Amino acid sequence: VQLQASGGGLVQAGDSLRLSCAASGRTFSSIDMGWFRQAPGKEREFVGAIAVIGGRTTYADSVKGRFTISRDSAKNTMYLQMNSLKPEDTAVYYCAARPLRLQTFLGELRQSSEYVYWGQGTQVTVSS
């Protein structure tokens, strides 16, 4: 699977931004997907994920209520709608994917080690 993240940029606090992650090379309906981010000097952290089965989602507490993940099977693309952005949201955002399993536990999708495929990252900078 090849993943291409896009949509990052420089915005002001309170603004919105939508990231996209286009997938190719494998049936889109056979992969669970997630977003992670890494700020300078910090470890990569979980942002949110969406399961193929049922479209169930899970989010980090720091973004819950502000960020929304969705996926469009017709376009083989996952989205991350980010609202009410804060300076602490500044980071490189990565999309990731893993093959669908017989059972999907949302808790697993919060772990970066669960993902096999990674995109190249897109920079999001939020100024105060």
C-alpha positions as CSV (number, residue, x, y, z in Angstrom):
1,V,0.0,0.0,0.0
2,Q,1.2,3.5,-0.9
3,L,0.0,6.4,1.2
4,Q,0.2,10.0,0.1
5,A,-0.7,12.6,2.8
6,S,-1.4,16.2,1.8
7,G,-3.2,19.3,2.9
8,G,-0.9,20.6,5.6
9,G,0.0,24.3,5.9
10,L,0.4,27.3,8.0
11,V,-2.7,28.6,9.8
12,Q,-3.7,30.7,12.7
13,A,-5.1,29.5,16.0
14,G,-8.8,28.8,15.7
15,D,-8.6,28.1,12.0
16,S,-9.5,24.8,10.3
17,L,-7.6,22.5,8.0
18,R,-8.4,19.3,6.3
19,L,-5.7,16.7,5.6
20,S,-6.1,14.0,3.0
21,C,-4.4,10.6,2.7
22,A,-4.8,8.9,-0.6
23,A,-4.2,5.1,-0.7
24,S,-3.2,2.9,-3.6
25,G,-2.0,-0.6,-4.2
26,R,-4.5,-2.5,-2.1
27,T,-8.3,-2.6,-1.9
28,F,-9.2,0.4,0.2
29,S,-11.9,-1.6,2.0
30,S,-9.3,-4.0,3.3
31,I,-7.3,-1.6,5.4
32,D,-7.8,0.1,8.7
33,M,-6.3,3.6,8.8
34,G,-5.0,6.1,11.3
35,W,-3.4,9.5,11.8
36,F,-0.3,10.2,13.9
37,R,1.7,13.3,14.5
38,Q,5.2,14.2,15.6
39,A,6.2,17.6,17.0
40,P,9.8,18.7,17.1
41,G,11.7,17.0,19.9
42,K,8.7,14.8,20.8
43,E,7.8,11.2,20.1
44,R,5.2,10.3,17.5
45,E,1.7,10.3,19.0
46,F,-1.7,8.9,18.1
47,V,-4.3,11.4,16.7
48,G,-7.1,9.3,15.5
49,A,-8.1,6.1,13.6
50,I,-11.0,4.7,11.6
51,A,-11.8,1.1,11.2
52,V,-13.1,-0.3,7.9
53,I,-15.8,-2.4,9.6
54,G,-18.6,-0.1,10.6
55,G,-16.5,3.1,10.2
56,R,-15.8,3.1,13.9
57,T,-13.4,5.9,15.1
58,T,-11.2,6.6,18.0
59,Y,-9.4,9.8,18.9
60,A,-6.7,11.0,21.3
61,D,-8.2,13.0,24.2
62,S,-6.2,16.1,23.0
63,V,-8.2,16.3,19.8
64,K,-11.5,14.8,20.7
65,G,-14.3,17.1,19.7
66,R,-12.1,19.1,17.4
67,F,-10.9,16.6,14.9
68,T,-12.9,14.3,12.7
69,I,-11.7,11.3,10.6
70,S,-13.6,10.1,7.6
71,R,-13.0,7.9,4.6
72,D,-14.3,8.0,1.1
73,S,-14.1,4.6,-0.6
74,A,-14.9,6.0,-4.0
75,K,-11.8,8.1,-3.8
76,N,-9.6,5.7,-1.8
77,T,-9.0,8.6,0.6
78,M,-9.0,9.2,4.3
79,Y,-9.5,12.7,5.7
80,L,-8.7,14.4,8.9
81,Q,-10.8,17.5,9.5
82,M,-9.2,19.7,12.1
83,N,-11.1,22.5,13.6
84,S,-10.3,25.0,16.4
85,L,-6.6,24.4,15.8
86,K,-4.2,25.3,18.6
87,P,-0.5,26.0,18.5
88,E,0.1,22.7,20.3
89,D,-1.3,20.9,17.2
90,T,1.8,22.0,15.3
91,A,3.5,18.8,14.0
92,V,4.2,16.6,11.0
93,Y,1.1,14.5,10.5
94,Y,1.4,11.0,9.2
95,C,-1.2,8.7,7.9
96,A,-0.9,4.9,8.4
97,A,-2.7,1.8,7.4
98,R,-2.8,-1.9,8.3
99,P,-4.5,-4.9,6.7
100,L,-8.0,-5.6,7.9
101,R,-8.3,-8.4,10.5
102,L,-11.1,-10.7,11.4
103,Q,-11.7,-8.6,14.5
104,T,-10.8,-5.0,14.9
105,F,-10.3,-3.6,18.3
106,L,-10.2,0.2,18.4
107,G,-7.6,0.1,21.1
108,E,-5.2,-1.6,18.8
109,L,-5.6,1.2,16.2
110,R,-4.2,3.7,18.7
111,Q,-0.8,1.9,18.7
112,S,1.7,2.9,16.0
113,S,3.2,-0.6,16.1
114,E,0.0,-2.0,14.7
115,Y,0.5,-0.2,11.3
116,V,2.4,-1.6,8.4
117,Y,2.2,1.2,5.9
118,W,3.1,4.8,6.4
119,G,2.8,8.0,4.4
120,Q,5.5,10.6,4.1
121,G,3.9,13.2,6.4
122,T,2.6,16.7,5.9
123,Q,3.5,19.7,8.0
124,V,0.9,21.5,10.0
125,T,1.9,24.8,11.7
126,V,-0.5,26.7,13.9
127,S,0.5,30.2,14.9
128,S,-0.8,31.9,18.0
